[in-house]
């Protein structure tokens, strides 16, 4: 049994696991990310590898990093929530641990995990969206992870859906993730509670009476209870999500969309309005197949599983899916 280590490095946590060739996790670890110090972050990653390696016979390490990863699959060019700028992460971890190491964008790693072992298995062309604080994405085209010419493809959260719209942290205006993400959900709820508090009684109750304290968890809790204001927030976010998905389908024609990330834990609260809008806006609707929209199956482990599997296929310039029919 060939075991590899997968690591998901985000702005607040380093999550890692030992994964076999079937995508099964055999061990997990989690550590806080010292996000303001690249050297300390590398130390945490290396310590995690050493701890897992001490108990398991592993052959390689895959790291999913929240940032722009160069086509060499070794260097993090830029990470907005970490202090990495041109960071040779792969070489540093390899030198510290003595194991072959590859680096991948975290959304790409999660997309590969879902395509290989989760909701996208059995397909060769898939769009995987991770809807969290922002929107991440991964493209599987003809069975291969599409990285683009410089490794920076599938920054889908920065598709422009509203010219001259809300300012985005990337420097542009009107990016998709400003309208269809966890941050957008909270913004919508806080705005309703501020402007029409009588309509947002349950949301305000959960937030201690303060609109600015409303969180995504509060919105999901209230929506599951049937609260009208919270449900309206999910309809708004889901509508924007479906709008962008229809645009993606117009030029990529995927077999499936997979929705993952923290916000998608709300399930049909988000998927329902997204699917409805997708169907209404799809180019050629009624005269073409519409890709099914599935909720991710691997949850928060998708990035770990995907990174580990990409490490297993590290010698392949373009690893490809083995398509297995879904029962």
C-alpha positions in Angstrom: 0.0 0.0 0.0 1.6 3.3 -1.2 1.0 6.0 1.4 1.6 9.7 0.9 1.1 12.8 3.0 -1.3 15.5 2.0 -1.1 19.0 3.6 -3.6 21.8 3.3 -2.0 25.1 4.3 -4.5 28.0 4.9 -4.3 31.4 6.5 -5.3 30.0 10.0 -4.5 26.3 10.0 -2.2 23.6 8.7 -4.2 20.3 8.2 -2.4 17.2 7.2 -3.1 13.5 6.7 -1.7 10.2 5.5 -3.6 8.9 2.5 -3.6 5.7 0.5 -4.1 5.1 -3.2 -7.8 4.8 -2.7 -8.1 8.2 -1.1 -8.6 6.8 2.4 -7.2 8.8 5.3 -5.2 6.8 7.8 -4.1 9.6 10.1 -4.8 13.4 10.6 -3.0 16.3 12.3 -3.9 19.9 12.6 -1.7 22.9 13.7 -2.2 26.7 13.8 -0.5 28.6 10.9 1.9 31.4 11.9 0.8 33.3 8.9 3.0 36.3 9.4 6.3 34.4 9.3 7.2 32.2 6.2 10.0 30.5 8.0 7.9 29.4 10.9 5.1 28.3 8.6 7.6 26.0 6.8 8.8 24.7 10.2 5.2 23.8 11.1 4.7 22.0 7.8 8.0 20.1 8.3 7.2 19.2 11.9 3.8 17.8 10.7 5.6 15.7 8.0 8.1 14.3 10.5 5.4 13.4 13.0 3.3 11.6 10.4 6.3 9.9 8.9 7.4 8.6 12.2 4.3 6.4 12.4 3.7 5.6 8.7 5.8 4.4 5.8 5.2 7.3 3.3 6.9 8.0 0.0 6.1 11.7 -0.8 4.5 14.9 0.3 1.9 17.0 -1.4 1.1 20.5 -0.2 -2.0 22.5 -1.1 -1.2 26.2 -0.5 -3.7 29.1 -0.5 -2.0 31.2 -3.1 -0.5 31.4 -6.6 1.7 28.4 -7.3 4.2 28.5 -10.1 4.2 25.9 -12.9 7.2 24.2 -11.4 4.9 23.0 -8.6 7.5 24.0 -6.1 7.2 27.8 -5.6 4.5 29.9 -4.0 4.5 33.1 -6.0 2.0 35.0 -3.8 -0.3 34.2 -1.0 -2.8 36.9 0.1 -3.4 35.5 3.6 0.2 34.3 4.2 3.5 36.1 4.1 4.8 34.0 1.1 6.3 36.0 -1.8 8.3 33.9 -4.2 8.7 31.2 -1.5 10.5 28.0 -2.5 8.2 25.9 -0.3 8.7 22.6 -2.0 12.5 22.7 -1.8 12.4 23.9 1.8 10.2 21.1 3.0 12.1 18.5 0.9 15.4 19.6 2.4 14.0 19.5 5.9 12.3 16.1 5.6 14.1 14.2 2.9 10.9 13.3 1.0 9.9 14.3 -2.6 7.6 17.3 -2.3 5.2 18.9 -4.7 3.1 22.1 -4.1 -0.3 22.8 -5.6 -2.8 25.6 -5.2 -5.2 24.5 -2.5 -8.4 24.8 -4.6 -6.7 22.7 -7.3 -5.8 20.1 -4.8 -9.3 20.0 -3.5 -10.7 19.8 -7.0 -8.4 16.9 -7.8 -9.5 15.1 -4.6 -13.2 15.4 -5.5 -12.6 14.4 -9.1 -10.6 11.3 -8.2 -12.5 10.1 -5.1 -15.5 12.3 -4.5 -18.5 13.9 -6.2 -16.7 14.3 -9.6 -15.5 10.7 -9.9 -16.6 9.0 -13.2 -16.3 12.2 -15.2 -13.5 13.7 -17.3 -14.6 17.3 -17.4 -15.6 19.0 -14.2 -15.6 22.4 -12.5 -15.1 22.3 -8.8 -16.0 25.4 -6.8 -14.9 25.9 -3.2 -17.2 28.5 -1.7 -15.8 29.8 1.5 -14.6 33.2 2.6 -14.0 33.7 -1.2 -14.5 31.4 -4.2 -11.7 29.0 -5.2 -11.9 26.8 -8.2 -10.4 23.9 -10.0 -10.8 22.7 -13.6 -10.6 19.1 -14.7 -10.4 19.0 -18.5 -10.2 15.8 -20.5 -9.3 14.0 -17.2 -6.4 16.3 -16.4 -6.0 19.1 -13.8 -5.8 22.3 -15.9 -3.2 24.7 -14.5 -2.7 27.1 -17.4 0.6 28.3 -18.9 2.1 29.6 -15.7 0.2 27.6 -13.1 -2.3 30.3 -12.3 -5.5 29.0 -14.0 -8.9 28.7 -12.4 -8.9 31.8 -10.2 -12.6 31.6 -10.7 -13.6 33.9 -7.8 -12.1 36.8 -9.7 -14.3 36.4 -12.8 -16.0 39.8 -13.3 -19.8 39.5 -12.9 -20.6 43.2 -12.2 -18.6 45.9 -14.0 -17.8 48.7 -11.7 -19.2 46.6 -8.8 -17.8 46.1 -5.3 -14.1 46.5 -4.7 -12.2 43.2 -4.4 -9.0 42.5 -2.5 -7.4 41.6 -5.8 -7.5 45.2 -6.8 -10.4 44.9 -9.3 -14.1 45.6 -8.9 -17.1 43.3 -9.4 -15.4 40.0 -8.8 -17.7 36.9 -8.5 -16.5 36.2 -4.9 -17.7 39.6 -3.8 -21.3 38.4 -4.5 -21.3 34.6 -4.0 -19.2 33.7 -1.1 -19.3 33.4 2.7 -18.2 37.0 3.1 -21.0 38.0 0.7 -23.5 36.0 2.7 -22.6 37.7 6.0 -22.6 41.1 4.3 -26.1 40.5 3.0 -27.4 39.4 6.4 -25.8 42.3 8.2 -27.2 44.8 5.7 -30.8 43.4 6.2 -30.4 43.5 9.9 -29.2 47.1 9.8 -31.7 48.4 7.3 -34.8 46.3 8.3 -34.3 45.0 11.8 -37.9 44.0 12.1 -37.3 41.4 9.3 -34.2 40.1 10.9 -35.3 39.3 14.4 -33.9 35.8 14.6 -30.6 36.8 13.1 -30.2 39.7 15.6 -31.2 37.4 18.4 -28.4 34.9 17.5 -25.9 37.8 17.2 -26.8 39.3 20.6 -28.7 42.2 19.0 -25.8 43.6 17.0 -26.0 43.4 13.2 -22.2 43.6 12.9 -21.8 40.5 15.0 -23.9 38.3 12.6 -21.8 35.4 11.3 -22.2 32.8 8.5 -23.1 30.2 11.2 -25.9 32.4 12.4 -27.3 32.8 8.9 -27.2 29.0 8.3 -28.8 28.3 11.7 -31.6 30.8 11.1 -32.2 29.5 7.6 -32.5 25.9 8.7 -35.1 27.1 11.2 -37.1 28.7 8.3 -36.2 32.3 9.0 -37.3 34.4 6.0 -34.5 36.9 6.2 -31.8 34.2 6.3 -33.4 32.3 3.5 -33.4 35.5 1.4 -29.7 35.8 2.0 -29.1 32.3 0.7 -31.3 33.0 -2.3 -29.3 36.1 -3.1 -26.0 34.4 -2.8 -27.2 31.3 -4.6 -28.5 33.4 -7.5 -25.1 35.0 -8.0 -23.5 31.6 -7.8 -25.8 30.2 -10.5 -25.2 33.3 -12.7 -21.4 32.6 -12.7 -21.9 28.9 -13.2 -24.0 29.5 -16.4 -21.2 31.7 -17.7 -18.6 29.0 -17.0 -20.8 26.4 -18.7 -21.0 28.5 -21.8 -17.3 28.1 -22.6 -16.2 25.0 -20.7 -19.3 22.7 -21.1 -18.5 20.6 -18.0 -20.0 17.2 -17.3 -20.6 18.2 -13.7 -20.2 21.1 -11.3 -19.1 20.2 -7.7 -19.8 22.7 -4.9 -17.5 22.5 -1.9 -16.2 24.8 0.8 -17.6 25.9 4.1 -20.6 27.7 2.8 -21.7 24.6 0.9 -22.1 22.8 4.2 -25.5 24.6 4.1 -26.5 22.1 1.4 -29.7 22.7 -0.5 -30.1 26.1 1.1 -27.3 27.3 -1.3 -27.5 24.6 -4.0 -31.2 25.0 -4.6 -31.2 28.7 -5.7 -27.9 28.2 -7.5 -29.3 25.3 -9.6 -32.5 27.3 -10.4 -30.5 30.3 -11.6 -28.1 28.1 -13.5 -31.0 26.5 -15.4 -32.6 29.9 -16.2 -29.4 31.5 -17.5 -27.7 28.6 -19.3 -26.9 29.4 -22.9 -29.1 27.3 -25.2 -31.2 26.0 -22.3 -33.8 23.5 -23.4 -31.7 22.5 -26.4 -28.6 21.1 -24.6 -27.7 19.0 -21.6 -27.4 20.9 -18.4 -24.5 19.7 -16.2 -25.7 18.3 -12.8 -24.7 20.3 -9.7 -23.4 18.0 -6.9 -22.4 18.8 -3.4 -18.8 17.8 -2.5 -18.4 14.5 -0.8 -15.0 14.8 0.9 -15.7 17.9 3.0 -12.7 19.6 4.6 -10.5 16.6 3.7 -10.7 17.2 -0.1 -7.5 19.3 -0.1 -5.5 16.8 1.9 -6.7 13.9 -0.2 -6.1 15.7 -3.4 -2.6 17.0 -2.5 -1.6 13.5 -1.3 -2.7 11.9 -4.6 -0.9 14.6 -6.7 2.2 13.8 -4.7 1.7 10.1 -5.6 1.6 11.1 -9.3 4.4 13.7 -8.9 6.5 12.3 -11.8 3.6 12.8 -14.3 3.7 16.2 -15.9 -0.1 15.9 -16.4 -1.7 13.3 -14.1 -4.9 12.0 -15.5 -8.0 10.5 -14.0 -8.8 6.8 -14.2 -12.5 7.0 -15.0 -14.6 4.6 -13.0 -18.4 4.4 -13.4 -20.3 5.7 -10.5 -22.8 3.2 -9.1 
